[in-house]
Amino acid sequence: MTIDVSVTARYESLKDRVVIITGGGQGIGRGYAHHFAAQGAIPIIAELNGENGVSVQREIEDKGSIARAIQTDVASMESVASMADLVLKEFGRIDVLINNAAVFSRITMAPFWELPLDEWNSAMNVNVTGSYYCARAVVPAMREAKWGRIVNVTSGTVQLGSANYLHYITSKSAMIGMTRSMARELGPDNITVNTFWPGITKTEVDRPSATDEVFEMFAQRQCLPRMTTIEDLAKPMLFLCSEEAAYMTGQIFEPDGGLSFN
């Protein structure tokens, strides 16, 4: 899937910023990596699938930009700490964390009383605890620099209350509370923390539970009745991580074409 970075506004404040994107080896995370690189930032692709991460790094390097892929299991505190240490050793700074990694595309859809317990635990370990581990690992560098951006990615399913996704929806609901508490604690250090609520987006990642008809049905329920693109999400993400959004924290950003309203 081609990613168009040519239509994006320029944010000079993102130049040379080191941006960790968990789950950046595919899908929306891959799109974020390309857009940040086009702004002169250095995307760190913290990806469980090492081959996917390296592939995205090479795509970005082929365009003349800098990127690094680090195989990372966000559900492991040791793996996350090692990733952060490697970033600091090479670049000496961590400016942005996008908690994008999540268990989702191949989870079981079922009534909550039938959900496999191992899938419940996996959703919590990756989607919630993994985001906590990553924030915990990067905050020391951000506090020292007195500058930072943390973006916790949630899901429109939280507002819609979609059936048969209780493990995923519960984990993504936690992102909102996590954001608000972190924003209170980190504000004195000039670190903003926000929740990002992307629209339903079709990417190269296979989602057996979502047919083309499902994507089209949701698109027609939006105020803007068209499919969400990677660019629709990357543009507000860039703004949120730039200096222009310096006075915004603890907020929910909802680029979903008007599918749901807070």
C-alpha positions as CSV (number, residue, x, y, z in Angstrom):
1,M,0.0,0.0,0.0
2,T,1.5,3.3,-1.1
3,I,1.7,6.1,1.5
4,D,1.3,9.7,0.2
5,V,3.3,12.1,2.3
6,S,3.2,15.0,-0.3
7,V,-0.1,16.5,0.9
8,T,1.0,17.1,4.5
9,A,1.7,20.5,6.1
10,R,5.3,21.1,7.2
11,Y,6.1,21.2,10.9
12,E,9.6,22.5,11.4
13,S,9.4,21.7,15.1
14,L,9.4,18.0,14.2
15,K,12.8,18.1,12.5
16,D,15.3,15.8,14.2
17,R,12.8,14.7,16.8
18,V,13.2,11.0,17.8
19,V,9.7,9.4,17.5
20,I,9.1,5.9,18.9
21,I,6.1,4.2,17.1
22,T,5.1,0.9,18.6
23,G,3.7,-1.5,16.1
24,G,5.2,0.6,13.4
25,G,6.0,-2.3,11.1
26,Q,2.6,-2.4,9.4
27,G,-0.7,-0.7,9.0
28,I,-1.4,2.7,10.4
29,G,1.9,2.6,12.4
30,R,3.8,2.2,9.2
31,G,2.0,5.2,7.8
32,Y,3.0,7.3,10.8
33,A,6.6,6.3,10.4
34,H,6.6,7.5,6.8
35,H,5.0,10.8,7.6
36,F,7.3,11.6,10.5
37,A,10.3,10.8,8.3
38,A,9.1,13.1,5.7
39,Q,9.0,15.9,8.3
40,G,12.7,15.3,9.1
41,A,12.0,13.4,12.3
42,I,13.6,10.0,13.0
43,P,11.0,7.3,13.4
44,I,11.9,4.4,15.7
45,I,9.9,1.4,14.5
46,A,9.4,-0.6,17.7
47,E,7.9,-3.8,16.2
48,L,7.4,-7.3,17.4
49,N,7.8,-8.7,13.9
50,G,11.4,-7.9,13.2
51,E,11.2,-8.5,9.4
52,N,8.3,-6.0,9.1
53,G,10.2,-3.4,11.1
54,V,13.3,-3.7,8.9
55,S,11.2,-3.5,5.8
56,V,9.7,-0.2,6.9
57,Q,13.1,1.1,7.8
58,R,14.3,0.3,4.3
59,E,11.3,1.9,2.7
60,I,12.1,5.1,4.6
61,E,15.8,5.0,3.9
62,D,15.1,4.5,0.2
63,K,13.5,7.9,0.3
64,G,16.6,9.5,1.8
65,S,15.4,9.7,5.4
66,I,16.6,8.2,8.7
67,A,14.7,5.4,10.5
68,R,15.6,2.6,12.9
69,A,13.8,-0.7,13.4
70,I,14.1,-2.3,16.8
71,Q,12.4,-5.6,17.5
72,T,10.3,-5.0,20.6
73,D,7.8,-6.9,22.6
74,V,5.8,-4.2,24.3
75,A,4.3,-6.8,26.7
76,S,7.9,-7.4,28.1
77,M,9.3,-4.7,30.4
78,E,12.8,-5.9,29.6
79,S,12.3,-5.7,25.9
80,V,10.9,-2.2,26.1
81,A,13.7,-1.0,28.4
82,S,16.2,-2.5,26.0
83,M,14.6,-0.6,23.1
84,A,14.6,2.7,25.0
85,D,18.3,2.2,26.0
86,L,19.3,1.5,22.3
87,V,17.5,4.7,21.2
88,L,19.2,6.8,23.8
89,K,22.6,5.3,23.1
90,E,22.4,6.1,19.4
91,F,20.4,9.4,19.3
92,G,20.7,10.7,22.9
93,R,17.1,11.7,23.1
94,I,13.5,10.5,23.0
95,D,11.0,13.1,22.1
96,V,7.8,11.4,21.1
97,L,6.1,8.1,22.0
98,I,3.1,6.8,20.0
99,N,1.5,3.9,21.8
100,N,0.1,2.3,18.7
101,A,0.8,-1.4,19.1
102,A,-2.2,-3.5,19.9
103,V,-3.7,-7.0,19.7
104,F,-6.6,-6.6,17.4
105,S,-6.6,-7.8,13.8
106,R,-6.9,-11.5,14.5
107,I,-8.6,-11.6,17.9
108,T,-11.7,-13.8,18.4
109,M,-15.1,-12.2,18.0
110,A,-17.5,-13.7,20.5
111,P,-19.8,-12.9,23.4
112,F,-17.7,-12.0,26.4
113,W,-18.6,-15.2,28.3
114,E,-17.1,-17.2,25.4
115,L,-13.9,-15.3,24.9
116,P,-10.7,-17.4,25.3
117,L,-9.1,-16.3,28.5
118,D,-5.6,-16.3,26.9
119,E,-6.9,-13.7,24.4
120,W,-8.3,-11.5,27.2
121,N,-4.9,-11.6,29.0
122,S,-3.0,-10.9,25.8
123,A,-5.2,-7.8,25.0
124,M,-4.6,-6.5,28.5
125,N,-0.8,-7.3,28.5
126,V,-0.2,-5.7,25.1
127,N,-2.8,-2.9,24.8
128,V,-2.7,-1.7,28.4
129,T,0.4,-2.9,30.2
130,G,2.5,-2.5,27.1
131,S,1.6,1.2,26.8
132,Y,2.4,1.6,30.5
133,Y,5.8,-0.1,30.0
134,C,6.6,2.1,27.0
135,A,5.6,5.4,28.8
136,R,7.6,4.4,31.9
137,A,10.7,3.7,29.8
138,V,10.7,7.0,27.9
139,V,9.6,9.4,30.6
140,P,13.0,9.8,32.3
141,A,14.6,11.2,29.0
142,M,11.6,13.5,28.4
143,R,11.6,14.8,32.0
144,E,15.3,15.6,31.7
145,A,14.7,17.4,28.4
146,K,11.6,19.2,29.8
147,W,9.9,18.3,26.5
148,G,7.9,15.4,25.3
149,R,4.8,14.0,23.6
150,I,3.0,10.8,24.5
151,V,0.1,9.7,22.4
152,N,-2.1,6.8,23.6
153,V,-4.1,5.3,20.7
154,T,-7.6,4.2,21.5
155,S,-10.4,3.0,19.2
156,G,-13.8,4.1,18.0
157,T,-15.2,0.8,19.2
158,V,-15.1,2.3,22.7
159,Q,-17.7,4.9,21.9
160,L,-19.8,2.6,19.7
161,G,-19.8,-0.2,22.3
162,S,-19.4,-2.8,19.5
163,A,-20.5,-6.3,20.4
164,N,-18.2,-9.3,20.7
165,Y,-15.0,-7.2,21.2
166,L,-15.1,-6.9,25.0
167,H,-11.4,-7.7,25.5
168,Y,-10.3,-5.2,22.9
169,I,-12.8,-2.5,23.9
170,T,-12.0,-2.8,27.6
171,S,-8.3,-2.4,26.9
172,K,-8.8,0.6,24.6
173,S,-11.1,2.3,27.2
174,A,-8.2,2.2,29.6
175,M,-6.2,4.4,27.2
176,I,-8.5,7.4,28.1
177,G,-8.0,7.1,31.8
178,M,-4.3,6.5,31.4
179,T,-3.9,9.6,29.3
180,R,-5.7,11.9,31.8
181,S,-3.7,10.7,34.8
182,M,-0.4,10.9,32.9
183,A,-1.2,14.3,31.6
184,R,-1.7,15.5,35.2
185,E,1.6,14.0,36.4
186,L,3.7,15.0,33.5
187,G,2.4,18.5,32.8
188,P,5.0,20.2,35.1
189,D,7.7,18.7,33.0
190,N,6.3,20.2,29.7
191,I,5.3,16.8,28.5
192,T,1.9,16.5,26.9
193,V,-0.2,13.3,26.9
194,N,-3.2,12.9,24.6
195,T,-5.5,10.1,23.4
196,F,-5.8,9.5,19.7
197,W,-9.1,8.0,18.4
198,P,-8.6,7.0,14.8
199,G,-11.4,6.2,12.4
200,I,-12.0,2.7,11.0
201,T,-9.2,2.3,8.5
202,K,-8.5,-0.4,6.0
203,T,-4.8,-1.1,5.6
204,E,-2.6,-3.9,4.2
205,V,-3.2,-5.9,7.4
206,D,-5.6,-8.7,6.9
207,R,-8.7,-8.5,9.2
208,P,-10.8,-11.7,8.8
209,S,-13.6,-10.3,11.0
210,A,-14.0,-7.1,8.8
211,T,-15.1,-7.6,5.2
212,D,-15.2,-4.8,2.6
213,E,-18.9,-4.5,3.2
214,V,-18.3,-3.8,6.9
215,F,-15.8,-1.0,6.1
216,E,-18.3,0.5,3.6
217,M,-21.1,0.2,6.2
218,F,-19.2,2.2,8.7
219,A,-18.1,4.8,6.1
220,Q,-21.7,5.4,5.2
221,R,-22.5,6.1,8.9
222,Q,-19.9,8.9,9.1
223,C,-20.7,12.6,8.6
224,L,-18.0,12.4,5.9
225,P,-19.2,9.3,4.1
226,R,-15.9,8.0,2.7
227,M,-13.2,5.5,3.7
228,T,-10.6,6.7,6.2
229,T,-7.1,6.9,4.7
230,I,-3.7,6.7,6.4
231,E,-3.2,10.4,5.5
232,D,-6.4,11.3,7.4
233,L,-4.8,10.0,10.6
234,A,-1.2,10.9,10.0
235,K,-1.9,14.7,9.5
236,P,-3.5,15.2,12.9
237,M,-0.9,12.9,14.5
238,L,1.9,15.1,13.2
239,F,0.2,18.2,14.6
240,L,-0.4,16.6,18.0
241,C,3.3,15.8,18.3
242,S,4.5,19.2,17.1
243,E,5.2,22.4,19.0
244,E,2.0,23.8,17.6
245,A,0.1,21.6,20.0
246,A,2.1,22.5,23.0
247,Y,-0.9,23.7,25.0
248,M,-3.1,20.7,24.4
249,T,-2.9,17.8,26.9
250,G,-5.2,15.3,28.5
251,Q,-7.5,15.5,25.4
252,I,-9.2,13.0,23.0
253,F,-8.4,13.7,19.3
254,E,-11.0,12.0,17.2
255,P,-10.2,11.9,13.4
256,D,-13.0,9.5,12.4
257,G,-15.0,11.4,9.8
258,G,-17.8,12.1,12.4
259,L,-18.6,8.4,13.0
260,S,-18.9,9.0,16.8
261,F,-19.2,12.0,19.0
262,N,-17.8,12.5,22.5
